[in-house]
Amino acid sequence: MNLANKTIWITGASSGIGKALAIACSKQGARIVLSSRNTEALEQVKSSLTSSQQHLIVPLDLAQPEQLNELVVNAMSQIGRVDVLVNNGGIGQRGFACETQLDVQRKVMEVNYFGAIAMTQALLPFMKQQGQGTIATVASVAGLIGGKSMAGYSASKHAIIGYMDCLRAEETINGIKVLNICPGFVQTQISVNAFRGDGSKFDEMASSIANGIAVEDCADQIVTALEKDKAQVIIGKGISYWAPTVYRFFPAIFRRLAAAKNYRE
Ligand SMILES: NC(=O)c1ccc[n+]([C@@H]2O[C@H](COP(=O)([O-])OP(=O)(O)OC[C@H]3O[C@@H](n4cnc5c(N)ncnc54)[C@H](OP(=O)(O)O)[C@@H]3O)[C@@H](O)[C@H]2O)c1
């Protein structure tokens, strides 16, 4: 798919991967619909995009999935057409499973899973009417494997990958493409903004994230995956890139390493 003149709706566009992706897609000539909760930050991102006048801001809260259908339907009367939805907005979770409160697990699932599927289900009828569209989701390597200190997060990412694989099987016949994006560690605010087990903000830059790939590199690889109409892409370096391969071909070794690794962030 050539991104020029396409309309790309990106959730979580105020920061990190979503912001870098908005910038990268606008350079390819795409019109961007920017969404997240922080309108002020979205305005700043919008003004930094190529051809900044043509892009739109639609504030929304993925933690309120039952409100998203009406919001999308209303916004579509202004937007007109969406070629690509990027379900990118998300929240991290740091802490052992047994220390993480149930309401925190639920909040992570609400944003990362229900928020994403609510956006998808709201936009699908428009895409099916168009006879084409792409649903791209920034899941995670944590949606393909499990490790320490991220059970709720990993569960939400496994769930969204499972949902999207089923959606692809159902909607290919209607011209809908589904791309699962699985980054490893990327230098963003994800750990800073993550929940601790008690629901407070983690507020620390995890060393794994600080040592991850540059956010611009991640965005460029997402653009390439969209251009090549990929179904799934793993993005990263080192162990965060290779872990799903090790898990697939040497599952016993992977499980031993995952259990031995001594970290809590
Ligand atoms: N960084 C990594 O290493 C990494 C690795 C794998 C996957 N990911 C995934 O990449 C995606 C983007 O994260 P990031 O790394 O760029 O982190 P980030 O810098 O913290 O950005 C998160 C984005 O999600 C938005 N968001 C959070 N809660 C929201 C809500 N309730 N409603 C609407 N928007 C919400 C935030 O916007 P507002 O605060 O303005 O609402 C922000 O734009 C997430 O899905 C994350 O799980 C990240």
The ligand as an SDF file (V2000), in Angstrom:
LIG
                    3D

 48 52  0  0  0  0  0  0  0  0999 V2000
    7.8690    1.1220   24.1880 N   0  0  0  0  0  0  0  0  0  0  0  0
    7.9520   -0.1880   24.1090 C   0  0  0  0  0  0  0  0  0  0  0  0
    8.9840   -0.7960   24.4550 O   0  0  0  0  0  0  0  0  0  0  0  0
    6.7730   -0.9700   23.5720 C   0  0  0  0  0  0  0  0  0  0  0  0
    7.0140   -2.3070   23.2370 C   0  0  0  0  0  0  0  0  0  0  0  0
    5.9490   -3.0470   22.7260 C   0  0  0  0  0  0  0  0  0  0  0  0
    4.7140   -2.4670   22.5560 C   0  0  0  0  0  0  0  0  0  0  0  0
    4.5100   -1.1700   22.9220 N   0  0  0  0  0  0  0  0  0  0  0  0
    3.1670   -0.6140   22.7260 C   0  0  0  0  0  0  0  0  0  0  0  0
    3.2570    0.5700   21.9710 O   0  0  0  0  0  0  0  0  0  0  0  0
    2.0990    1.3670   22.2000 C   0  0  0  0  0  0  0  0  0  0  0  0
    2.5040    2.8130   22.4040 C   0  0  0  0  0  0  0  0  0  0  0  0
    3.2240    2.9170   23.6110 O   0  0  0  0  0  0  0  0  0  0  0  0
    4.5600    3.7910   23.7480 P   0  0  0  0  0  0  0  0  0  0  0  0
    5.6700    2.8620   23.9640 O   0  0  0  0  0  0  0  0  0  0  0  0
    4.6400    4.7880   22.6700 O   0  0  0  0  0  0  0  0  0  0  0  0
    4.2650    4.4850   25.1680 O   0  0  0  0  0  0  0  0  0  0  0  0
    3.8800    5.9730   25.5980 P   0  0  0  0  0  0  0  0  0  0  0  0
    4.9420    6.9070   25.1800 O   0  0  0  0  0  0  0  0  0  0  0  0
    3.5240    5.8870   27.0400 O   0  0  0  0  0  0  0  0  0  0  0  0
    2.5750    6.2910   24.7480 O   0  0  0  0  0  0  0  0  0  0  0  0
    1.3480    5.7070   25.0660 C   0  0  0  0  0  0  0  0  0  0  0  0
    0.2690    6.3890   24.2530 C   0  0  0  0  0  0  0  0  0  0  0  0
   -0.9960    5.7620   24.5690 O   0  0  0  0  0  0  0  0  0  0  0  0
   -1.9370    6.7770   24.9030 C   0  0  0  0  0  0  0  0  0  0  0  0
   -2.8950    6.2880   25.8970 N   0  0  0  0  0  0  0  0  0  0  0  0
   -2.6340    5.7110   27.1000 C   0  0  0  0  0  0  0  0  0  0  0  0
   -3.7900    5.4720   27.7540 N   0  0  0  0  0  0  0  0  0  0  0  0
   -4.7970    5.9240   26.9500 C   0  0  0  0  0  0  0  0  0  0  0  0
   -6.1980    5.9780   27.0710 C   0  0  0  0  0  0  0  0  0  0  0  0
   -6.8440    5.5450   28.1820 N   0  0  0  0  0  0  0  0  0  0  0  0
   -6.9290    6.4990   26.0510 N   0  0  0  0  0  0  0  0  0  0  0  0
   -6.3040    6.9720   24.9350 C   0  0  0  0  0  0  0  0  0  0  0  0
   -4.9810    6.9450   24.7600 N   0  0  0  0  0  0  0  0  0  0  0  0
   -4.2290    6.4280   25.7560 C   0  0  0  0  0  0  0  0  0  0  0  0
   -1.1030    7.9260   25.4590 C   0  0  0  0  0  0  0  0  0  0  0  0
   -1.7960    9.1610   25.2470 O   0  0  0  0  0  0  0  0  0  0  0  0
   -2.5170   10.0680   26.3560 P   0  0  0  0  0  0  0  0  0  0  0  0
   -1.7690    9.9230   27.6330 O   0  0  0  0  0  0  0  0  0  0  0  0
   -2.4870   11.4380   25.7320 O   0  0  0  0  0  0  0  0  0  0  0  0
   -3.9230    9.5400   26.4390 O   0  0  0  0  0  0  0  0  0  0  0  0
    0.1290    7.8660   24.5790 C   0  0  0  0  0  0  0  0  0  0  0  0
   -0.0840    8.5940   23.3840 O   0  0  0  0  0  0  0  0  0  0  0  0
    1.3850    0.7350   23.4070 C   0  0  0  0  0  0  0  0  0  0  0  0
    0.2930   -0.0300   22.9740 O   0  0  0  0  0  0  0  0  0  0  0  0
    2.4580   -0.1760   23.9900 C   0  0  0  0  0  0  0  0  0  0  0  0
    1.9070   -1.2590   24.6900 O   0  0  0  0  0  0  0  0  0  0  0  0
    5.5250   -0.4080   23.4130 C   0  0  0  0  0  0  0  0  0  0  0  0
  1  2  1  0
  2  3  2  0
  2  4  1  0
  4  5  1  0
  4 48  2  0
  5  6  2  0
  6  7  1  0
  7  8  2  0
  8  9  1  0
  8 48  1  0
  9 10  1  0
  9 46  1  0
 10 11  1  0
 11 12  1  0
 11 44  1  0
 12 13  1  0
 13 14  1  0
 14 15  2  0
 14 16  1  0
 14 17  1  0
 17 18  1  0
 18 19  2  0
 18 20  1  0
 18 21  1  0
 21 22  1  0
 22 23  1  0
 23 24  1  0
 23 42  1  0
 24 25  1  0
 25 26  1  0
 25 36  1  0
 26 27  1  0
 26 35  1  0
 27 28  2  0
 28 29  1  0
 29 30  1  0
 29 35  2  0
 30 31  1  0
 30 32  2  0
 32 33  1  0
 33 34  2  0
 34 35  1  0
 36 37  1  0
 36 42  1  0
 37 38  1  0
 38 39  2  0
 38 40  1  0
 38 41  1  0
 42 43  1  0
 44 45  1  0
 44 46  1  0
 46 47  1  0
M  CHG  2   8   1  16  -1
M  END
$$$$
